[in-house]
Amino acid sequence: MFYDPSDPSNLPPSYARLVAMCKELAAEGKACYIAYDLKYLYNGQPKEKVAMITWASDDLGINEKMIYSSSKEALKVKIDPSVMVQANDEDELSIEHVLSIANKQAR
C-alpha cells in the first residue's frame, strides 16, 4: 500500500507504530536508528525509497548522544538509504516531514 499524502488519515499502521516506539524510547532517555521502506505517492506516481531515520530526542543525555552518533556512519554504509532523516522531536518524525526530505533527496 502506498501512502497518499493528500489523505493523511491513511497513515500506514507500521509508521504509526514507529512513531509510538520513538515516543516510548524518548521517555526512557534512549535513541534509535530506523530503516523504513517508504512507499508513497508523489504527483500521483508511486515511489519507494529506503529511509534511515535517526531518532534522538533533544532531552537525550550527552553520553547517549555520543554513543549514538559514533555508530551512525557505519550503519548508514550498511543500509545505503536513499533518504536520511535526523529527527529530534515529534514534528521531525512526522510522515509529512520525512516525505518532504524524500522528495528533496531524489536519487
Chimera marker file (.cmm) of the C-alpha trace (Angstrom):
<marker_set name="trace">
<marker id="1" x="0.000" y="0.000" z="0.000" r="1" g="1" b="0" radius="0.5"/>
<marker id="2" x="1.313" y="3.419" z="-0.960" r="1" g="1" b="0" radius="0.5"/>
<marker id="3" x="0.726" y="6.316" z="1.407" r="1" g="1" b="0" radius="0.5"/>
<marker id="4" x="-1.216" y="9.140" z="-0.240" r="1" g="1" b="0" radius="0.5"/>
<marker id="5" x="-0.183" y="12.477" z="1.340" r="1" g="1" b="0" radius="0.5"/>
<marker id="6" x="-3.414" y="14.061" z="0.102" r="1" g="1" b="0" radius="0.5"/>
<marker id="7" x="-5.273" y="11.788" z="2.567" r="1" g="1" b="0" radius="0.5"/>
<marker id="8" x="-3.374" y="11.929" z="5.889" r="1" g="1" b="0" radius="0.5"/>
<marker id="9" x="-5.976" y="9.668" z="7.508" r="1" g="1" b="0" radius="0.5"/>
<marker id="10" x="-4.453" y="6.661" z="5.710" r="1" g="1" b="0" radius="0.5"/>
<marker id="11" x="-1.153" y="6.727" z="7.642" r="1" g="1" b="0" radius="0.5"/>
<marker id="12" x="0.385" y="3.259" z="7.355" r="1" g="1" b="0" radius="0.5"/>
<marker id="13" x="-0.024" y="1.329" z="10.626" r="1" g="1" b="0" radius="0.5"/>
<marker id="14" x="3.683" y="0.443" z="10.529" r="1" g="1" b="0" radius="0.5"/>
<marker id="15" x="4.588" y="4.138" z="10.548" r="1" g="1" b="0" radius="0.5"/>
<marker id="16" x="2.177" y="4.858" z="13.392" r="1" g="1" b="0" radius="0.5"/>
<marker id="17" x="3.868" y="2.053" z="15.404" r="1" g="1" b="0" radius="0.5"/>
<marker id="18" x="7.280" y="3.517" z="14.585" r="1" g="1" b="0" radius="0.5"/>
<marker id="19" x="6.258" y="6.915" z="15.972" r="1" g="1" b="0" radius="0.5"/>
<marker id="20" x="4.816" y="5.324" z="19.116" r="1" g="1" b="0" radius="0.5"/>
<marker id="21" x="8.042" y="3.357" z="19.638" r="1" g="1" b="0" radius="0.5"/>
<marker id="22" x="10.134" y="6.517" z="19.316" r="1" g="1" b="0" radius="0.5"/>
<marker id="23" x="7.998" y="8.302" z="21.895" r="1" g="1" b="0" radius="0.5"/>
<marker id="24" x="8.482" y="5.394" z="24.312" r="1" g="1" b="0" radius="0.5"/>
<marker id="25" x="12.240" y="5.455" z="23.759" r="1" g="1" b="0" radius="0.5"/>
<marker id="26" x="12.361" y="9.206" z="24.351" r="1" g="1" b="0" radius="0.5"/>
<marker id="27" x="10.552" y="8.733" z="27.660" r="1" g="1" b="0" radius="0.5"/>
<marker id="28" x="13.242" y="6.179" z="28.621" r="1" g="1" b="0" radius="0.5"/>
<marker id="29" x="16.071" y="8.509" z="27.565" r="1" g="1" b="0" radius="0.5"/>
<marker id="30" x="17.068" y="6.338" z="24.596" r="1" g="1" b="0" radius="0.5"/>
<marker id="31" x="17.752" y="6.866" z="20.911" r="1" g="1" b="0" radius="0.5"/>
<marker id="32" x="17.404" y="4.564" z="17.897" r="1" g="1" b="0" radius="0.5"/>
<marker id="33" x="18.024" y="4.084" z="14.203" r="1" g="1" b="0" radius="0.5"/>
<marker id="34" x="15.168" y="3.111" z="11.943" r="1" g="1" b="0" radius="0.5"/>
<marker id="35" x="15.279" y="1.679" z="8.439" r="1" g="1" b="0" radius="0.5"/>
<marker id="36" x="11.874" y="2.179" z="6.865" r="1" g="1" b="0" radius="0.5"/>
<marker id="37" x="10.559" y="1.093" z="3.466" r="1" g="1" b="0" radius="0.5"/>
<marker id="38" x="8.875" y="4.341" z="2.470" r="1" g="1" b="0" radius="0.5"/>
<marker id="39" x="6.092" y="3.758" z="-0.074" r="1" g="1" b="0" radius="0.5"/>
<marker id="40" x="4.167" y="6.861" z="-1.099" r="1" g="1" b="0" radius="0.5"/>
<marker id="41" x="2.531" y="8.708" z="-3.970" r="1" g="1" b="0" radius="0.5"/>
<marker id="42" x="4.236" y="11.775" z="-5.414" r="1" g="1" b="0" radius="0.5"/>
<marker id="43" x="2.256" y="13.680" z="-8.035" r="1" g="1" b="0" radius="0.5"/>
<marker id="44" x="0.110" y="10.563" z="-8.401" r="1" g="1" b="0" radius="0.5"/>
<marker id="45" x="3.127" y="8.343" z="-9.126" r="1" g="1" b="0" radius="0.5"/>
<marker id="46" x="4.153" y="5.545" z="-6.738" r="1" g="1" b="0" radius="0.5"/>
<marker id="47" x="7.577" y="5.989" z="-5.152" r="1" g="1" b="0" radius="0.5"/>
<marker id="48" x="9.512" y="3.576" z="-2.968" r="1" g="1" b="0" radius="0.5"/>
<marker id="49" x="12.641" y="4.525" z="-1.047" r="1" g="1" b="0" radius="0.5"/>
<marker id="50" x="14.588" y="3.201" z="1.905" r="1" g="1" b="0" radius="0.5"/>
<marker id="51" x="14.631" y="5.836" z="4.622" r="1" g="1" b="0" radius="0.5"/>
<marker id="52" x="17.079" y="5.855" z="7.512" r="1" g="1" b="0" radius="0.5"/>
<marker id="53" x="15.623" y="7.805" z="10.384" r="1" g="1" b="0" radius="0.5"/>
<marker id="54" x="17.885" y="8.647" z="13.273" r="1" g="1" b="0" radius="0.5"/>
<marker id="55" x="15.842" y="9.391" z="16.374" r="1" g="1" b="0" radius="0.5"/>
<marker id="56" x="17.447" y="11.173" z="19.300" r="1" g="1" b="0" radius="0.5"/>
<marker id="57" x="15.239" y="13.320" z="21.476" r="1" g="1" b="0" radius="0.5"/>
<marker id="58" x="16.561" y="16.759" z="22.381" r="1" g="1" b="0" radius="0.5"/>
<marker id="59" x="16.324" y="15.609" z="26.021" r="1" g="1" b="0" radius="0.5"/>
<marker id="60" x="18.823" y="12.777" z="25.499" r="1" g="1" b="0" radius="0.5"/>
<marker id="61" x="21.894" y="12.830" z="27.758" r="1" g="1" b="0" radius="0.5"/>
<marker id="62" x="25.281" y="13.771" z="26.311" r="1" g="1" b="0" radius="0.5"/>
<marker id="63" x="26.799" y="10.290" z="26.791" r="1" g="1" b="0" radius="0.5"/>
<marker id="64" x="23.895" y="8.636" z="24.994" r="1" g="1" b="0" radius="0.5"/>
<marker id="65" x="24.174" y="11.166" z="22.139" r="1" g="1" b="0" radius="0.5"/>
<marker id="66" x="27.900" y="10.474" z="21.743" r="1" g="1" b="0" radius="0.5"/>
<marker id="67" x="27.445" y="6.701" z="21.623" r="1" g="1" b="0" radius="0.5"/>
<marker id="68" x="24.540" y="7.076" z="19.235" r="1" g="1" b="0" radius="0.5"/>
<marker id="69" x="26.299" y="9.425" z="16.824" r="1" g="1" b="0" radius="0.5"/>
<marker id="70" x="29.519" y="7.391" z="16.733" r="1" g="1" b="0" radius="0.5"/>
<marker id="71" x="27.798" y="4.387" z="15.147" r="1" g="1" b="0" radius="0.5"/>
<marker id="72" x="25.625" y="6.303" z="12.679" r="1" g="1" b="0" radius="0.5"/>
<marker id="73" x="28.040" y="6.330" z="9.728" r="1" g="1" b="0" radius="0.5"/>
<marker id="74" x="28.803" y="2.600" z="9.929" r="1" g="1" b="0" radius="0.5"/>
<marker id="75" x="25.109" y="1.787" z="9.895" r="1" g="1" b="0" radius="0.5"/>
<marker id="76" x="24.494" y="4.225" z="7.048" r="1" g="1" b="0" radius="0.5"/>
<marker id="77" x="27.045" y="2.370" z="4.899" r="1" g="1" b="0" radius="0.5"/>
<marker id="78" x="25.313" y="-0.965" z="5.572" r="1" g="1" b="0" radius="0.5"/>
<marker id="79" x="21.770" y="0.275" z="4.918" r="1" g="1" b="0" radius="0.5"/>
<marker id="80" x="22.606" y="2.583" z="1.961" r="1" g="1" b="0" radius="0.5"/>
<marker id="81" x="19.420" y="4.637" z="2.381" r="1" g="1" b="0" radius="0.5"/>
<marker id="82" x="18.108" y="6.919" z="-0.328" r="1" g="1" b="0" radius="0.5"/>
<marker id="83" x="16.580" y="9.183" z="2.341" r="1" g="1" b="0" radius="0.5"/>
<marker id="84" x="18.291" y="10.379" z="5.537" r="1" g="1" b="0" radius="0.5"/>
<marker id="85" x="16.237" y="11.986" z="8.297" r="1" g="1" b="0" radius="0.5"/>
<marker id="86" x="17.556" y="13.276" z="11.615" r="1" g="1" b="0" radius="0.5"/>
<marker id="87" x="14.602" y="13.520" z="13.999" r="1" g="1" b="0" radius="0.5"/>
<marker id="88" x="14.979" y="15.209" z="17.382" r="1" g="1" b="0" radius="0.5"/>
<marker id="89" x="11.322" y="15.956" z="18.096" r="1" g="1" b="0" radius="0.5"/>
<marker id="90" x="7.890" y="14.711" z="17.076" r="1" g="1" b="0" radius="0.5"/>
<marker id="91" x="7.492" y="17.243" z="14.251" r="1" g="1" b="0" radius="0.5"/>
<marker id="92" x="10.661" y="15.955" z="12.586" r="1" g="1" b="0" radius="0.5"/>
<marker id="93" x="9.356" y="12.410" z="12.968" r="1" g="1" b="0" radius="0.5"/>
<marker id="94" x="6.085" y="13.168" z="11.167" r="1" g="1" b="0" radius="0.5"/>
<marker id="95" x="5.434" y="11.456" z="7.848" r="1" g="1" b="0" radius="0.5"/>
<marker id="96" x="4.994" y="14.878" z="6.243" r="1" g="1" b="0" radius="0.5"/>
<marker id="97" x="8.498" y="15.905" z="7.286" r="1" g="1" b="0" radius="0.5"/>
<marker id="98" x="10.005" y="12.600" z="6.131" r="1" g="1" b="0" radius="0.5"/>
<marker id="99" x="8.270" y="12.895" z="2.749" r="1" g="1" b="0" radius="0.5"/>
<marker id="100" x="9.431" y="16.494" z="2.294" r="1" g="1" b="0" radius="0.5"/>
<marker id="101" x="13.014" y="15.260" z="2.727" r="1" g="1" b="0" radius="0.5"/>
<marker id="102" x="12.426" y="12.238" z="0.487" r="1" g="1" b="0" radius="0.5"/>
<marker id="103" x="11.204" y="14.466" z="-2.306" r="1" g="1" b="0" radius="0.5"/>
<marker id="104" x="14.258" y="16.734" z="-1.980" r="1" g="1" b="0" radius="0.5"/>
<marker id="105" x="16.768" y="13.874" z="-1.792" r="1" g="1" b="0" radius="0.5"/>
<marker id="106" x="15.860" y="12.320" z="-5.137" r="1" g="1" b="0" radius="0.5"/>
<marker id="107" x="18.342" y="9.666" z="-6.152" r="1" g="1" b="0" radius="0.5"/>
<link id1="1" id2="2" r="1" g="1" b="0" radius="0.2"/>
<link id1="2" id2="3" r="1" g="1" b="0" radius="0.2"/>
<link id1="3" id2="4" r="1" g="1" b="0" radius="0.2"/>
<link id1="4" id2="5" r="1" g="1" b="0" radius="0.2"/>
<link id1="5" id2="6" r="1" g="1" b="0" radius="0.2"/>
<link id1="6" id2="7" r="1" g="1" b="0" radius="0.2"/>
<link id1="7" id2="8" r="1" g="1" b="0" radius="0.2"/>
<link id1="8" id2="9" r="1" g="1" b="0" radius="0.2"/>
<link id1="9" id2="10" r="1" g="1" b="0" radius="0.2"/>
<link id1="10" id2="11" r="1" g="1" b="0" radius="0.2"/>
<link id1="11" id2="12" r="1" g="1" b="0" radius="0.2"/>
<link id1="12" id2="13" r="1" g="1" b="0" radius="0.2"/>
<link id1="13" id2="14" r="1" g="1" b="0" radius="0.2"/>
<link id1="14" id2="15" r="1" g="1" b="0" radius="0.2"/>
<link id1="15" id2="16" r="1" g="1" b="0" radius="0.2"/>
<link id1="16" id2="17" r="1" g="1" b="0" radius="0.2"/>
<link id1="17" id2="18" r="1" g="1" b="0" radius="0.2"/>
<link id1="18" id2="19" r="1" g="1" b="0" radius="0.2"/>
<link id1="19" id2="20" r="1" g="1" b="0" radius="0.2"/>
<link id1="20" id2="21" r="1" g="1" b="0" radius="0.2"/>
<link id1="21" id2="22" r="1" g="1" b="0" radius="0.2"/>
<link id1="22" id2="23" r="1" g="1" b="0" radius="0.2"/>
<link id1="23" id2="24" r="1" g="1" b="0" radius="0.2"/>
<link id1="24" id2="25" r="1" g="1" b="0" radius="0.2"/>
<link id1="25" id2="26" r="1" g="1" b="0" radius="0.2"/>
<link id1="26" id2="27" r="1" g="1" b="0" radius="0.2"/>
<link id1="27" id2="28" r="1" g="1" b="0" radius="0.2"/>
<link id1="28" id2="29" r="1" g="1" b="0" radius="0.2"/>
<link id1="29" id2="30" r="1" g="1" b="0" radius="0.2"/>
<link id1="30" id2="31" r="1" g="1" b="0" radius="0.2"/>
<link id1="31" id2="32" r="1" g="1" b="0" radius="0.2"/>
<link id1="32" id2="33" r="1" g="1" b="0" radius="0.2"/>
<link id1="33" id2="34" r="1" g="1" b="0" radius="0.2"/>
<link id1="34" id2="35" r="1" g="1" b="0" radius="0.2"/>
<link id1="35" id2="36" r="1" g="1" b="0" radius="0.2"/>
<link id1="36" id2="37" r="1" g="1" b="0" radius="0.2"/>
<link id1="37" id2="38" r="1" g="1" b="0" radius="0.2"/>
<link id1="38" id2="39" r="1" g="1" b="0" radius="0.2"/>
<link id1="39" id2="40" r="1" g="1" b="0" radius="0.2"/>
<link id1="40" id2="41" r="1" g="1" b="0" radius="0.2"/>
<link id1="41" id2="42" r="1" g="1" b="0" radius="0.2"/>
<link id1="42" id2="43" r="1" g="1" b="0" radius="0.2"/>
<link id1="43" id2="44" r="1" g="1" b="0" radius="0.2"/>
<link id1="44" id2="45" r="1" g="1" b="0" radius="0.2"/>
<link id1="45" id2="46" r="1" g="1" b="0" radius="0.2"/>
<link id1="46" id2="47" r="1" g="1" b="0" radius="0.2"/>
<link id1="47" id2="48" r="1" g="1" b="0" radius="0.2"/>
<link id1="48" id2="49" r="1" g="1" b="0" radius="0.2"/>
<link id1="49" id2="50" r="1" g="1" b="0" radius="0.2"/>
<link id1="50" id2="51" r="1" g="1" b="0" radius="0.2"/>
<link id1="51" id2="52" r="1" g="1" b="0" radius="0.2"/>
<link id1="52" id2="53" r="1" g="1" b="0" radius="0.2"/>
<link id1="53" id2="54" r="1" g="1" b="0" radius="0.2"/>
<link id1="54" id2="55" r="1" g="1" b="0" radius="0.2"/>
<link id1="55" id2="56" r="1" g="1" b="0" radius="0.2"/>
<link id1="56" id2="57" r="1" g="1" b="0" radius="0.2"/>
<link id1="57" id2="58" r="1" g="1" b="0" radius="0.2"/>
<link id1="58" id2="59" r="1" g="1" b="0" radius="0.2"/>
<link id1="59" id2="60" r="1" g="1" b="0" radius="0.2"/>
<link id1="60" id2="61" r="1" g="1" b="0" radius="0.2"/>
<link id1="61" id2="62" r="1" g="1" b="0" radius="0.2"/>
<link id1="62" id2="63" r="1" g="1" b="0" radius="0.2"/>
<link id1="63" id2="64" r="1" g="1" b="0" radius="0.2"/>
<link id1="64" id2="65" r="1" g="1" b="0" radius="0.2"/>
<link id1="65" id2="66" r="1" g="1" b="0" radius="0.2"/>
<link id1="66" id2="67" r="1" g="1" b="0" radius="0.2"/>
<link id1="67" id2="68" r="1" g="1" b="0" radius="0.2"/>
<link id1="68" id2="69" r="1" g="1" b="0" radius="0.2"/>
<link id1="69" id2="70" r="1" g="1" b="0" radius="0.2"/>
<link id1="70" id2="71" r="1" g="1" b="0" radius="0.2"/>
<link id1="71" id2="72" r="1" g="1" b="0" radius="0.2"/>
<link id1="72" id2="73" r="1" g="1" b="0" radius="0.2"/>
<link id1="73" id2="74" r="1" g="1" b="0" radius="0.2"/>
<link id1="74" id2="75" r="1" g="1" b="0" radius="0.2"/>
<link id1="75" id2="76" r="1" g="1" b="0" radius="0.2"/>
<link id1="76" id2="77" r="1" g="1" b="0" radius="0.2"/>
<link id1="77" id2="78" r="1" g="1" b="0" radius="0.2"/>
<link id1="78" id2="79" r="1" g="1" b="0" radius="0.2"/>
<link id1="79" id2="80" r="1" g="1" b="0" radius="0.2"/>
<link id1="80" id2="81" r="1" g="1" b="0" radius="0.2"/>
<link id1="81" id2="82" r="1" g="1" b="0" radius="0.2"/>
<link id1="82" id2="83" r="1" g="1" b="0" radius="0.2"/>
<link id1="83" id2="84" r="1" g="1" b="0" radius="0.2"/>
<link id1="84" id2="85" r="1" g="1" b="0" radius="0.2"/>
<link id1="85" id2="86" r="1" g="1" b="0" radius="0.2"/>
<link id1="86" id2="87" r="1" g="1" b="0" radius="0.2"/>
<link id1="87" id2="88" r="1" g="1" b="0" radius="0.2"/>
<link id1="88" id2="89" r="1" g="1" b="0" radius="0.2"/>
<link id1="89" id2="90" r="1" g="1" b="0" radius="0.2"/>
<link id1="90" id2="91" r="1" g="1" b="0" radius="0.2"/>
<link id1="91" id2="92" r="1" g="1" b="0" radius="0.2"/>
<link id1="92" id2="93" r="1" g="1" b="0" radius="0.2"/>
<link id1="93" id2="94" r="1" g="1" b="0" radius="0.2"/>
<link id1="94" id2="95" r="1" g="1" b="0" radius="0.2"/>
<link id1="95" id2="96" r="1" g="1" b="0" radius="0.2"/>
<link id1="96" id2="97" r="1" g="1" b="0" radius="0.2"/>
<link id1="97" id2="98" r="1" g="1" b="0" radius="0.2"/>
<link id1="98" id2="99" r="1" g="1" b="0" radius="0.2"/>
<link id1="99" id2="100" r="1" g="1" b="0" radius="0.2"/>
<link id1="100" id2="101" r="1" g="1" b="0" radius="0.2"/>
<link id1="101" id2="102" r="1" g="1" b="0" radius="0.2"/>
<link id1="102" id2="103" r="1" g="1" b="0" radius="0.2"/>
<link id1="103" id2="104" r="1" g="1" b="0" radius="0.2"/>
<link id1="104" id2="105" r="1" g="1" b="0" radius="0.2"/>
<link id1="105" id2="106" r="1" g="1" b="0" radius="0.2"/>
<link id1="106" id2="107" r="1" g="1" b="0" radius="0.2"/>
</marker_set>
